[in-house]
Amino acid sequence: MTTTTSRPRRSFLWAMIRQRCPHCREGRMFSGLWHMNDPCPVCGKLFQREEGYFLGAMYFSYALATGVLIPLYLLAFLLLHTHNTMLIAALATGLYVPFIPLVFRYSRVLWVYVDQLVSPGESSAAPYEKIRRGHGDKF
């Protein structure tokens, strides 16, 4: 009987929080504030499976932004003691600005993770992904 000394895989949730690849859970999905690694620097998993792939991440972006903006709006309402909704909205939006990079990054991370859960295998790879991997006919 042989024993392996390899590290156990990171948990799914912990890898998502740390913005790691959903396939190997080790590679960083981002190399800068706005720049996304593609493919994964560790396992080579393509994150952008087709042109326009991250359009779906906008749904997560909307949900995350709403989850941040509503509490900020309520906080501004309580702190300002006014019913001037434009002023409250302007303050909440100003307070939201530092969260934009996090919302951008996590909306993409969530989109990639959901896609990995729904269609994890190579059989669902789009033609764009197959060409990028070098497994398809060139146009």
C-alpha positions in Angstrom: 0.0 0.0 0.0 1.4 3.4 -1.0 0.6 6.6 0.6 0.5 9.9 -1.1 1.8 13.1 0.3 0.0 15.4 -2.1 -1.9 18.3 -0.6 -5.6 17.9 -0.3 -7.7 20.0 -2.7 -9.0 23.3 -1.4 -12.7 23.4 -0.7 -15.0 24.7 -3.4 -16.2 27.7 -1.3 -12.7 28.6 -0.1 -11.3 28.5 -3.6 -14.2 30.7 -4.9 -13.6 33.3 -2.1 -9.9 33.4 -2.9 -10.7 33.7 -6.6 -9.0 30.5 -7.6 -9.6 28.3 -10.7 -12.7 26.1 -10.3 -10.9 23.2 -11.9 -7.6 22.9 -9.9 -8.6 25.4 -7.1 -5.0 26.6 -7.1 -4.4 29.0 -10.0 -5.3 32.7 -9.6 -8.1 33.8 -11.8 -6.8 37.4 -11.8 -3.3 38.8 -12.2 -4.2 42.4 -11.6 -7.1 44.5 -10.4 -8.9 44.2 -13.7 -6.9 41.7 -15.7 -8.1 38.1 -15.7 -5.7 35.2 -16.3 -6.9 33.1 -19.2 -6.0 30.3 -19.2 -5.4 29.2 -15.6 -1.7 29.5 -14.9 -1.6 26.2 -13.0 -3.9 23.8 -15.0 -4.5 25.6 -18.2 -8.3 25.7 -17.8 -9.8 28.3 -20.2 -12.0 30.7 -18.3 -13.5 32.5 -21.3 -15.1 29.6 -23.2 -16.5 31.7 -26.1 -16.7 35.3 -27.3 -19.1 37.2 -25.2 -18.8 34.6 -22.4 -18.8 37.0 -19.6 -22.0 38.7 -20.6 -23.8 36.4 -18.2 -21.6 37.7 -15.4 -23.6 40.9 -15.6 -26.5 39.1 -13.8 -24.2 38.4 -10.8 -22.8 41.9 -11.0 -26.3 43.3 -10.7 -27.1 41.1 -7.7 -23.8 41.9 -6.0 -24.2 45.6 -6.6 -27.7 45.6 -5.3 -26.5 43.7 -2.2 -24.0 46.4 -1.5 -26.0 49.5 -2.7 -29.2 48.9 -0.7 -27.4 48.7 2.7 -25.4 51.8 1.7 -28.6 53.6 0.8 -30.2 52.7 4.1 -27.0 53.8 6.0 -27.0 57.1 4.2 -30.7 57.6 4.9 -30.1 57.0 8.6 -27.1 59.2 8.8 -28.4 62.2 6.9 -31.8 62.4 8.5 -33.3 63.7 5.3 -35.9 62.6 2.8 -34.0 64.0 -0.2 -33.7 60.8 -2.1 -31.3 62.2 -4.8 -28.8 63.3 -2.1 -29.1 59.9 -0.4 -28.6 58.0 -3.7 -25.6 60.2 -4.6 -24.0 59.5 -1.3 -24.7 55.8 -1.5 -23.3 55.7 -5.0 -20.2 57.6 -3.9 -19.7 55.1 -1.0 -20.2 52.2 -3.5 -17.3 53.3 -5.9 -14.6 51.5 -3.9 -16.6 48.2 -4.2 -16.6 48.3 -8.0 -13.4 46.2 -8.5 -14.7 43.5 -6.0 -18.1 43.4 -7.7 -16.4 43.1 -11.1 -14.1 40.3 -10.0 -16.6 38.3 -8.0 -19.3 38.5 -10.7 -16.8 36.8 -13.1 -15.7 34.3 -10.5 -19.3 33.3 -9.7 -20.1 33.1 -13.4 -17.1 30.8 -14.1 -17.9 28.6 -11.1 -21.6 28.3 -12.0 -20.6 27.4 -15.6 -18.2 24.8 -14.2 -21.0 23.3 -12.1 -23.5 23.2 -15.0 -21.1 21.9 -17.7 -17.8 20.7 -16.3 -16.6 18.5 -19.1 -14.9 19.0 -22.4 -17.9 17.7 -24.3 -19.7 21.0 -23.8 -16.8 23.1 -25.0 -17.8 25.7 -27.5 -16.0 25.8 -30.9 -14.2 29.0 -29.7 -12.8 27.1 -26.8 -11.7 24.1 -28.9 -9.9 26.5 -31.3 -8.2 28.2 -28.5 -7.0 24.9 -27.1 -5.9 23.9 -30.6 -8.4 21.0 -31.0 -10.6 22.4 -33.7 -10.4 23.5 -37.3 -9.1 27.0 -37.8 -11.3 29.5 -39.6 
